[in-house]
Amino acid sequence: MNVRTVLGTAVGAVGTAVLGNRLLANRATDLENPIVGVERTYRWRGIETAYTVAGDPNDPDMLLCHGIHAAASSQEFASIVEQLAEHYHVIAVDLPGFGRSERPPLVYSSMLYAEFIRDFARDVTDEPIVVASSLTGAFAVDAATESEFEQLVLICPTDETATERPWLRTLVRTPIVGTTLFNLLASKPSIRYFYDRDGYYDASRVDDETIEYAWHSAHQPGARYAPASFASGTLDPDFDLQTELAALETPTTLVWGRDAELVPLRDGRNLADAADLELVVIDYATLLPHAEHPEKFVEYLTAELSSVGADGDQPTKE
């Protein structure tokens, strides 16, 4: 194969990638607000972030912070906001780089998200109960050290997602190759695979609307920048979650799906034992027990983290 052929093949491949990326970008529509309530914006360090408010402002504030993945957004809490709003003043936020918030080409870090949660809670809420999912649970713990949180509820929290590979972050951030790789990561089959394998115990509970919204969320302008840090492991905090929880003065409860594999229940038991925390386990659930079993999750929260029934249809404490 001569040089001319090699160059021609390379140019053709690049052209195909550019065209494919452009077609996908054109297919993605503006995101509708998936949550019942009033949408508002909060400007933080020049970034316009979106959040939704529901419920009586006189009720206790509850701040919902979604987990981190390629298609993450506050849609994660869509099935529970309306029920929670019967008892709480609910604030569900799209973190910078995700959902309906702006996605500037920053080098996203755990410190950035901890500082955002700290500032957002201070400026928008009043001593909230903070509910945070997965890796965002670690960000919330970091934020709690200098915040007035009433309580933390951490859903399958983790401080370790991947081996740190800064080169991968750099690659995903590149215009052509990076966009192509991210489009593969954020394809509908990949998104469904995540929900089926790690998000839900029963894959039949994942409806097409959830996948469709996640896909559109992952194809907004700038969508690859924050997930680039996540995929490369550079969003992981540089502290040990177990140690931080043990030293934290904010009352904290852990919630786990009994069948979670990516962040297994044994991790929850280790955290609970080391930090002397309450651990609530929801049966037939994995990483997203609040999305898969909203009634059970809401029943637990509206009981103000007190004892719930002991029968098999309700969350159990360990």
ZALO-696121 format. One record per residue (C-alpha): residue number from 1; x, y, z; residue in one letter. Coordinates in Angstrom, 1 decimal, padded with zeros to 4 digits. Each point is the difference from the previous one (the first is absolute). Example, Ala and Ser with C-alpha at 12.3 -4.5 7.8 and 13.67 -1.06 7.14 Angstrom:
ZALO-696121
KOLKE, num, u, v, w, residuo
KOLKE, 1, 012.3, -004.5, 007.8, a
KOLKE, 2, 001.4, 003.4, -000.7, s
This chain:
ZALO-696121
KOLKE, num, u, v, w, residuo
KOLKE, 1, 000.0, 000.0, 000.0, m
KOLKE, 2, 001.6, 003.3, -001.1, n
KOLKE, 3, 000.0, 003.3, 001.9, v
KOLKE, 4, -002.7, 001.4, -002.2, r
KOLKE, 5, -002.3, -002.9, 000.8, t
KOLKE, 6, 000.7, 000.3, 003.7, v
KOLKE, 7, -000.7, 003.7, 000.0, l
KOLKE, 8, -003.2, -000.4, -002.0, g
KOLKE, 9, -001.2, -002.7, 002.4, t
KOLKE, 10, 000.8, 002.2, 003.0, a
KOLKE, 11, -001.7, 003.0, -001.5, v
KOLKE, 12, -003.0, -002.1, -000.8, g
KOLKE, 13, -000.2, -001.3, 003.5, a
KOLKE, 14, 000.2, 003.5, 001.5, v
KOLKE, 15, -002.6, 001.2, -002.4, g
KOLKE, 16, -002.4, -002.8, 000.9, t
KOLKE, 17, 000.6, 000.7, 003.7, a
KOLKE, 18, -000.7, 003.7, -000.4, v
KOLKE, 19, -003.1, -000.7, -002.0, l
KOLKE, 20, -001.3, -002.6, 002.5, g
KOLKE, 21, 000.7, 002.3, 003.0, n
KOLKE, 22, -001.8, 002.9, -001.8, r
KOLKE, 23, -003.1, -002.2, -000.8, l
KOLKE, 24, -000.2, -001.1, 003.7, l
KOLKE, 25, 000.3, 003.6, 001.2, a
KOLKE, 26, -002.8, 001.0, -002.3, n
KOLKE, 27, -002.2, -002.8, 001.2, r
KOLKE, 28, 000.3, 001.1, 003.6, a
KOLKE, 29, -002.8, 002.4, 001.1, t
KOLKE, 30, -000.1, 002.5, 002.8, d
KOLKE, 31, -000.7, -001.7, 003.3, l
KOLKE, 32, -003.4, 000.4, 001.5, e
KOLKE, 33, -000.2, 000.2, 003.8, n
KOLKE, 34, -000.8, -003.6, 001.1, p
KOLKE, 35, -001.0, 001.0, 003.5, i
KOLKE, 36, -003.3, 001.3, 001.3, v
KOLKE, 37, 000.5, 003.5, 001.5, g
KOLKE, 38, 001.3, 003.4, -000.8, v
KOLKE, 39, 003.3, 000.3, -001.8, e
KOLKE, 40, 002.5, 002.6, 001.1, r
KOLKE, 41, 003.6, 000.8, -000.8, t
KOLKE, 42, 003.0, 000.7, 002.2, y
KOLKE, 43, 003.1, 001.6, -001.4, r
KOLKE, 44, 003.2, -001.4, 001.5, w
KOLKE, 45, 003.4, 001.2, -001.1, r
KOLKE, 46, -001.4, 001.1, -003.3, g
KOLKE, 47, -001.8, -003.4, -000.6, i
KOLKE, 48, -003.8, 000.1, -000.3, e
KOLKE, 49, -001.4, -003.0, 001.9, t
KOLKE, 50, -003.5, -001.2, 000.0, a
KOLKE, 51, -002.0, -001.3, 002.9, y
KOLKE, 52, -003.7, -000.8, 000.7, t
KOLKE, 53, -001.9, 000.9, 003.1, v
KOLKE, 54, -003.1, -001.8, 001.3, a
KOLKE, 55, -002.0, 000.0, 003.2, g
KOLKE, 56, -000.8, 002.5, 002.7, d
KOLKE, 57, 002.9, 002.4, 000.8, p
KOLKE, 58, -001.0, -000.2, 003.7, n
KOLKE, 59, 000.9, -003.7, 000.0, d
KOLKE, 60, 003.5, -001.3, 000.7, p
KOLKE, 61, 002.3, 000.5, -003.0, d
KOLKE, 62, 001.2, -003.2, -001.7, m
KOLKE, 63, 002.8, 000.3, -002.6, l
KOLKE, 64, 000.2, -002.8, -002.6, l
KOLKE, 65, 003.4, -000.5, -001.7, c
KOLKE, 66, 000.1, -002.5, -002.8, h
KOLKE, 67, 002.8, -002.5, -000.6, g
KOLKE, 68, 002.7, 000.2, -002.7, i
KOLKE, 69, 000.1, -001.8, -003.3, h
KOLKE, 70, 000.0, 000.8, -003.7, a
KOLKE, 71, -003.7, 000.8, -000.1, a
KOLKE, 72, -000.5, 001.2, 003.6, a
KOLKE, 73, -002.6, 002.6, 000.9, s
KOLKE, 74, -002.6, 000.9, 002.7, s
KOLKE, 75, -002.4, -002.3, -002.0, q
KOLKE, 76, 001.3, -002.7, 002.3, e
KOLKE, 77, -002.4, 001.4, 002.7, f
KOLKE, 78, -003.0, 000.6, -002.3, a
KOLKE, 79, -002.0, -002.9, 001.5, s
KOLKE, 80, 000.3, 001.2, 003.6, i
KOLKE, 81, -000.2, 003.8, -000.1, v
KOLKE, 82, -003.7, 000.4, -000.1, e
KOLKE, 83, -000.4, -002.4, 003.0, q
KOLKE, 84, 002.8, 001.6, 002.0, l
KOLKE, 85, -001.6, 003.4, -000.6, a
KOLKE, 86, -002.9, -001.0, 002.1, e
KOLKE, 87, 002.3, 000.2, 003.0, h
KOLKE, 88, 003.1, 002.0, -001.0, y
KOLKE, 89, 001.0, 003.0, -002.0, h
KOLKE, 90, 001.9, -001.9, -002.7, v
KOLKE, 91, 002.8, 001.5, -002.0, i
KOLKE, 92, 001.3, -002.3, -002.8, a
KOLKE, 93, 003.1, 001.4, -001.7, v
KOLKE, 94, 001.9, -000.8, -003.2, d
KOLKE, 95, 003.6, 000.1, 000.8, l
KOLKE, 96, 002.3, 002.1, -002.2, p
KOLKE, 97, 000.8, -001.9, -003.1, g
KOLKE, 98, -003.2, -002.1, 000.1, f
KOLKE, 99, -003.7, 000.1, -000.8, g
KOLKE, 100, -001.4, 003.4, -000.7, r
KOLKE, 101, 002.9, 001.9, 001.5, s
KOLKE, 102, 002.8, 001.5, -002.1, e
KOLKE, 103, 002.9, -002.2, -000.9, r
KOLKE, 104, 003.1, 002.2, -000.6, p
KOLKE, 105, 003.3, -001.7, -001.0, p
KOLKE, 106, 001.4, 000.0, 003.5, l
KOLKE, 107, 002.3, -002.6, 001.6, v
KOLKE, 108, -002.6, -001.3, 002.4, y
KOLKE, 109, 001.1, -001.3, 003.4, s
KOLKE, 110, -001.4, -001.3, 003.3, s
KOLKE, 111, 001.0, 003.3, 001.6, m
KOLKE, 112, -002.0, 001.9, -002.5, l
KOLKE, 113, -003.1, -002.0, 000.7, y
KOLKE, 114, 000.4, 000.1, 003.8, a
KOLKE, 115, 000.4, 003.8, -000.2, e
KOLKE, 116, -003.1, 000.3, -002.2, f
KOLKE, 117, -002.1, -002.1, 002.4, i
KOLKE, 118, 001.3, 002.1, 002.9, r
KOLKE, 119, -000.7, 003.3, -001.7, d
KOLKE, 120, -003.4, -001.0, -001.5, f
KOLKE, 121, -001.2, -001.3, 003.3, a
KOLKE, 122, 001.0, 003.1, 001.8, r
KOLKE, 123, -001.5, 002.4, -002.6, d
KOLKE, 124, -003.2, -001.9, -000.9, v
KOLKE, 125, -001.0, -002.1, 003.0, t
KOLKE, 126, -000.3, 000.2, 003.7, d
KOLKE, 127, 001.8, -002.8, 001.9, e
KOLKE, 128, -001.2, -002.6, -002.4, p
KOLKE, 129, -000.2, -003.8, 000.2, i
KOLKE, 130, 002.4, -000.9, -002.8, v
KOLKE, 131, -000.7, -003.1, -002.0, v
KOLKE, 132, 002.9, -001.0, -002.3, a
KOLKE, 133, 000.5, -002.9, -002.2, s
KOLKE, 134, 003.1, -002.1, -000.8, s
KOLKE, 135, 003.2, 002.1, -000.6, l
KOLKE, 136, -001.8, 003.2, 000.8, t
KOLKE, 137, -000.4, -001.5, 003.5, g
KOLKE, 138, 003.7, 000.6, 000.5, a
KOLKE, 139, -000.3, 003.5, -001.3, f
KOLKE, 140, -002.8, 000.7, 002.5, a
KOLKE, 141, 002.0, -001.4, 002.9, v
KOLKE, 142, 002.9, 002.3, -001.0, d
KOLKE, 143, -002.5, 003.0, -000.1, a
KOLKE, 144, -001.5, -000.9, 003.3, a
KOLKE, 145, 003.2, 000.6, 001.9, t
KOLKE, 146, -000.5, 003.8, -000.5, e
KOLKE, 147, -003.8, 000.1, -000.4, s
KOLKE, 148, -003.1, 000.1, 002.2, e
KOLKE, 149, -001.7, -003.1, -001.2, f
KOLKE, 150, -002.8, -001.4, 002.1, e
KOLKE, 151, 000.7, -003.5, -001.2, q
KOLKE, 152, 001.6, -002.1, -002.7, l
KOLKE, 153, -001.6, -002.9, -001.8, v
KOLKE, 154, 002.5, -001.7, -002.2, l
KOLKE, 155, -001.2, -002.5, -002.6, i
KOLKE, 156, 002.8, -002.6, -000.8, c
KOLKE, 157, 002.7, 002.6, 000.5, p
KOLKE, 158, 003.5, -000.7, -001.3, t
KOLKE, 159, 003.4, 001.8, -000.1, d
KOLKE, 160, 001.6, -002.3, -002.6, e
KOLKE, 161, -001.3, -000.5, -003.5, t
KOLKE, 162, 003.0, -000.7, -002.3, a
KOLKE, 163, 003.8, 000.0, -000.2, t
KOLKE, 164, 001.1, 003.5, -000.6, e
KOLKE, 165, 000.9, 000.5, -003.6, r
KOLKE, 166, 000.4, 003.7, -000.9, p
KOLKE, 167, 000.9, -000.8, -003.6, w
KOLKE, 168, -003.5, -001.4, -000.5, l
KOLKE, 169, -001.6, 003.2, 001.2, r
KOLKE, 170, 002.2, 001.9, -002.5, t
KOLKE, 171, -001.0, -002.4, -002.8, l
KOLKE, 172, -003.7, 000.2, 000.7, v
KOLKE, 173, 000.2, 003.8, 000.0, r
KOLKE, 174, 001.4, 000.2, -003.5, t
KOLKE, 175, -002.4, 001.2, -002.7, p
KOLKE, 176, -000.1, -002.9, -002.4, i
KOLKE, 177, 001.3, -003.1, 001.6, v
KOLKE, 178, -001.3, 000.9, 003.4, g
KOLKE, 179, -003.4, 000.8, -001.3, t
KOLKE, 180, -000.1, -003.3, -001.9, t
KOLKE, 181, 001.0, -002.0, 003.0, l
KOLKE, 182, -002.5, 001.8, 002.3, f
KOLKE, 183, -002.8, -000.6, -002.5, n
KOLKE, 184, 000.8, -003.7, 000.2, l
KOLKE, 185, 000.0, 000.2, 003.8, l
KOLKE, 186, -003.2, 001.9, 000.0, a
KOLKE, 187, -001.9, -002.0, -002.6, s
KOLKE, 188, -003.4, -001.3, 000.8, k
KOLKE, 189, 001.2, -003.6, 000.2, p
KOLKE, 190, 002.8, 001.1, 002.4, s
KOLKE, 191, -002.4, 002.0, 002.2, i
KOLKE, 192, -002.5, -002.9, 000.1, r
KOLKE, 193, 002.9, -002.3, 000.9, y
KOLKE, 194, 000.9, 002.2, 003.0, f
KOLKE, 195, -003.6, 000.1, 001.3, y
KOLKE, 196, -000.6, -003.7, -000.6, d
KOLKE, 197, 003.3, -001.2, 001.5, r
KOLKE, 198, 000.7, 002.5, 002.8, d
KOLKE, 199, -003.0, 002.3, 000.4, g
KOLKE, 200, -002.9, -002.3, 000.4, y
KOLKE, 201, -000.6, -003.4, 001.5, y
KOLKE, 202, -002.9, -000.6, -002.4, d
KOLKE, 203, 000.9, 001.2, -003.5, a
KOLKE, 204, -003.7, 000.1, -001.0, s
KOLKE, 205, -000.5, 003.0, 002.3, r
KOLKE, 206, 002.2, 002.1, -002.3, v
KOLKE, 207, -002.4, 001.6, -002.4, d
KOLKE, 208, 000.8, 001.4, -003.5, d
KOLKE, 209, -000.7, 003.6, 001.2, e
KOLKE, 210, 002.9, -000.3, 002.6, t
KOLKE, 211, 002.4, -001.2, -002.7, i
KOLKE, 212, -001.1, 002.7, -002.5, e
KOLKE, 213, 000.4, 002.8, 002.6, y
KOLKE, 214, 003.4, -001.3, 001.0, a
KOLKE, 215, 001.1, -000.2, -003.6, w
KOLKE, 216, -001.1, 003.6, -000.7, h
KOLKE, 217, 001.7, 001.2, 003.2, s
KOLKE, 218, 003.2, -001.7, -001.1, a
KOLKE, 219, 000.0, 001.8, -003.4, h
KOLKE, 220, -000.4, 003.6, 001.1, q
KOLKE, 221, 002.8, 002.4, -000.9, p
KOLKE, 222, 003.1, -000.6, 002.2, g
KOLKE, 223, -001.5, -003.2, 001.4, a
KOLKE, 224, 003.3, -001.9, -000.2, r
KOLKE, 225, 002.1, 002.2, 002.2, y
KOLKE, 226, -001.2, -001.0, 003.5, a
KOLKE, 227, -000.3, -003.7, -000.9, p
KOLKE, 228, 003.5, 000.1, -001.3, a
KOLKE, 229, 001.3, 000.7, 003.5, s
KOLKE, 230, -002.3, -002.7, 001.3, f
KOLKE, 231, 001.1, -002.7, -002.5, a
KOLKE, 232, 003.6, 000.8, 000.7, s
KOLKE, 233, -000.3, -000.4, 003.8, g
KOLKE, 234, 001.0, 003.6, 000.6, t
KOLKE, 235, -003.3, 000.9, 001.6, l
KOLKE, 236, 000.7, -002.3, 002.9, d
KOLKE, 237, 000.8, 001.9, 003.2, p
KOLKE, 238, 003.4, -000.2, 001.5, d
KOLKE, 239, -001.3, -001.0, 003.5, f
KOLKE, 240, -001.2, -003.2, 001.5, d
KOLKE, 241, -003.8, 000.0, 000.2, l
KOLKE, 242, 000.0, -002.3, 003.1, q
KOLKE, 243, 002.4, 002.3, 001.9, t
KOLKE, 244, -002.0, 003.1, -001.0, e
KOLKE, 245, -003.3, -001.5, 001.0, l
KOLKE, 246, 001.4, -001.1, 003.4, a
KOLKE, 247, 001.1, 003.6, 000.7, a
KOLKE, 248, -003.1, 001.7, -001.3, l
KOLKE, 249, -002.3, 001.6, 002.5, e
KOLKE, 250, -003.0, 000.2, -002.3, t
KOLKE, 251, -002.5, -002.8, 000.7, p
KOLKE, 252, 000.3, -002.4, -003.0, t
KOLKE, 253, -001.9, -003.0, -001.2, t
KOLKE, 254, 001.0, -002.4, -002.7, l
KOLKE, 255, -002.5, -001.5, -002.4, v
KOLKE, 256, 000.9, -003.0, -002.1, w
KOLKE, 257, -001.5, -002.3, -002.6, g
KOLKE, 258, 000.5, -003.5, 001.3, r
KOLKE, 259, 001.1, -001.4, -003.4, d
KOLKE, 260, 002.3, 002.8, -001.0, a
KOLKE, 261, 003.2, -001.3, -001.6, e
KOLKE, 262, 001.9, 003.0, -001.2, l
KOLKE, 263, -000.1, 001.4, 003.5, v
KOLKE, 264, -000.9, -003.1, 002.0, p
KOLKE, 265, -001.9, -000.2, 003.2, l
KOLKE, 266, 003.2, -001.2, 001.9, r
KOLKE, 267, 001.4, 003.5, -000.7, d
KOLKE, 268, -003.1, 001.5, 001.7, g
KOLKE, 269, 000.4, -002.3, 003.0, r
KOLKE, 270, 003.7, 000.9, 000.3, n
KOLKE, 271, -000.8, 003.7, -000.1, l
KOLKE, 272, -002.8, -000.4, 002.5, a
KOLKE, 273, 002.1, -002.0, 002.4, d
KOLKE, 274, 003.0, 002.3, -000.2, a
KOLKE, 275, -001.9, 003.2, 000.4, a
KOLKE, 276, -002.8, -001.3, 002.2, d
KOLKE, 277, -002.7, 000.9, -002.5, l
KOLKE, 278, -003.5, -001.2, -000.6, e
KOLKE, 279, -000.2, -002.2, -003.2, l
KOLKE, 280, -003.4, -000.5, -001.7, v
KOLKE, 281, -000.1, -002.7, -002.6, v
KOLKE, 282, -002.7, -000.2, -002.7, i
KOLKE, 283, -000.7, -003.4, -001.4, d
KOLKE, 284, 000.0, -000.8, -003.7, y
KOLKE, 285, 001.9, 003.1, -000.8, a
KOLKE, 286, 003.6, 000.9, -001.1, t
KOLKE, 287, 001.5, 003.5, -000.4, l
KOLKE, 288, -003.3, 002.0, -000.5, l
KOLKE, 289, -002.4, -001.3, 002.7, p
KOLKE, 290, -001.7, 003.4, 000.0, h
KOLKE, 291, -000.8, -000.3, -003.7, a
KOLKE, 292, -000.9, -003.6, 000.0, e
KOLKE, 293, -002.1, 000.0, 003.2, h
KOLKE, 294, -001.1, 003.6, 000.5, p
KOLKE, 295, -002.8, -000.9, 002.4, e
KOLKE, 296, 002.3, -001.8, 002.4, k
KOLKE, 297, 002.6, 002.7, -000.2, f
KOLKE, 298, -002.5, 002.8, 000.6, v
KOLKE, 299, -001.6, -001.9, 002.9, e
KOLKE, 300, 003.4, -000.2, 001.6, y
KOLKE, 301, 000.8, 003.7, -000.4, l
KOLKE, 302, -003.5, 001.2, 001.1, t
KOLKE, 303, 000.4, -002.0, 003.2, a
KOLKE, 304, 002.9, 002.5, 000.6, e
KOLKE, 305, 002.5, -002.8, 000.0, l
KOLKE, 306, -001.6, -001.6, 002.9, s
KOLKE, 307, -000.9, -003.7, 000.3, s
KOLKE, 308, -002.1, -001.4, -002.8, v
KOLKE, 309, -002.0, -003.1, -000.1, g
KOLKE, 310, 001.8, -003.4, 000.2, a
KOLKE, 311, -002.0, -001.9, -002.6, d
KOLKE, 312, 001.6, -001.0, -003.3, g
KOLKE, 313, -001.7, 002.7, -002.1, d
KOLKE, 314, 001.9, 002.8, 001.7, q
KOLKE, 315, 003.6, 001.1, 000.4, p
KOLKE, 316, 001.9, -001.9, 002.7, t
KOLKE, 317, 002.6, 001.4, 002.3, k
KOLKE, 318, 003.3, -001.8, 000.6, e
